[in-house]
Amino acid sequence: MSQTKGVKLDDTTQQRLAALGRIRDRSPHWLMCRAIETYLDREEKYEQEKREDMERWEQYQLTGVAVPHEQAAEWLENLAQGKVTACPG
């Protein structure tokens, strides 16, 4: 179910939106929906990463267990060479 929401845009923003819509052969509505979805995806990912960071920090404070410098440096080198793509554990 979708609902209509109003957004007040200044004249310059409206003109830019209309111009981009013409170039892309898309409606201003379509562009606004994509922009909002992109923004939400990015910000939700940021908040998730922030939560994970806080959980790791709390775990470190409780246990004192950390990744040794040598292990982190080795992982970063492998990441730079494309040998790994994700952070271990």
Helices and strands as residue ranges (DSSP letters): H 11-24, H 28-63, H 69-80
